[in-house]
Amino acid sequence: MQHHGEPCGLPLFNLHGVTALIISAGIALTPAQSWAAPATEEDMALYSRLAAINVCIARSAGVGFDKAVAIAGETVAQQIQGQHDSLITVVGSEALNPEDLRRGAINSAVFGATELCPNQVPAEVLERARAALQNADPAVKSAELRAGSGD
């Protein structure tokens, strides 16, 4: 898997700078202690599922899609950064930079939401996400679907 630019070659959804606002507002949190072990595939499936659930809950509460996805993605990125030293086993042995973590976490939240609550995802985003999954490497597609479905 690549870890520069767009994760897994999938498109990054434009969030109109919402993630940057979260960071500039000082919401970036750093846990006191790191586990220092890379996030496993199982960890990532859990984090992706939680991000998708958070998007669905936020959308049901009337939060805009971009904001819901940015918050869910930032939460996952902070978890991986703080608890796993920005390391993910399926990505490689090098730590990801914060922007790549955010991109991947946001994409994961979007793909998960398309599976869990497609009625809460804007039609154009739903269409792009489904097209990206159809055109993705079969291993990536399987991992994204597992992460979104909780299997």
N, C-alpha and C positions, 0 to 999 in steps of 0.2 A: 504494500500500500504506500502511496506517496504521502508525504507530510509537508509539502510545500504547496501553496496555492489552495486549490479546492480539494478537500479530502476525498479520497477514493475517486477522483475525477468527476464527482457529481457537482451540480451547480450549487453555488452558495446563494441563498435567497437574500435579496436586498432588504435590509431591515432599517434603512433610512437613518443610520447612525444611532439607533436606540442602544446598542451595546456600548458604544462609546460614551453615551450619556450615563449609563450605569457605572462605568469605570470612573468617569470624571466626577461623578457625584460622590465618590469615595466609598462605594458599596463593596469594592473588592475586599474580601475577607481572607485572611490566612490563618488556618488552624494552627494551634500551638505545637502540635506534634505531627510528624509525617509517618506514614506506615513504611514509606520508602520502597515498597514492593510495587512493581508495575501493575496497572489495572489489567486484570485478566479479561478474557472474552465474556466470562460470566458477570464480572463487575460491570463491564460496558453494557451488557444486555439489561442489567438492573438499572443503571443510570439512564439509559435511553428510554426505558419504560417509564421511569419516574418523570423524566422530562416531558414525555408525551402526555402523561396523565396531568401534569401541571398545565400544559397548554390547553388541554380539554377543559379542565376546571376553570381556568382563567377566562377562556372564551365563553363558557356557560355563564360566567359572572359579568359578562359584558366588556371584558378587556379586549382591546384591539389585537388582531392577530400578530402584527409585528412586535408589539410590546410583550405579549404573552410568550412568543417564541424566544425573544431576546432574553427575557428573565429566566426561562427554563434552561436555555443554552448556557447562560452565564453561570447558573447554579451548578450545572454539570462540569463546566470548565474549571470552576473554582474547586470542586471536589477532587477532580483529577490532579489539578495543580497542587493542592494542599496535601492530599492524602497519598498521592502516588508519584510525587515529584515530576509531574507532567509526562510520565512514562505509561505507555499502553503496549502490552505485549504484541497484539496483532498489527501494530504500526511499525515496530522496530525497536532497536535498543537505544535510540537517542531520544532525549526529552523533546517534546513539542514546545514551540514557543506559544505564548498566551493567545495570539491571534489565530494560529492553527487550531488550538484547543477550542476556541470559541466557534470557529467555522464548523468544525466537526460536530460539536455539541448542538449547534443550531440546526445543522442538517439532520442530525439524528432526531431532534425534537420534531422537526417538520415531518420527516418520514413516519415517525411513530404516530403523530397526530393524524396523518392521512389514513392510517390503519384503525386507530381507536375511535376517532371522532371526525370522520370525513365531512360531516355536515357543519363542522365548526372551522373548516379550512376553506379559505377563498377558492372559488372554482379554478382560477388561473393557476394558483399554487398547487392545487390538487392535481391538475392536469400535468403540470411540469414535473412534479414529484413522481407521479406514476410513470411518465415517459422516461424519466431518468432511471427508475428502477428497472423498467423493461429493457433498457439499453445497457445496464450495468453488467459487469462481470458476474457470472452466476454465483460465485462465492460471496461477493459483496451484496448481491440481491438477497441471498439467503440470510446473511447476517442482519441486514436491515429489516427484513420481514420478521425474523425471530425477535429482534429487539423491539419492534413495534407491536408484536402480537403477544409477547410474554411466554412463548413456547420454549 
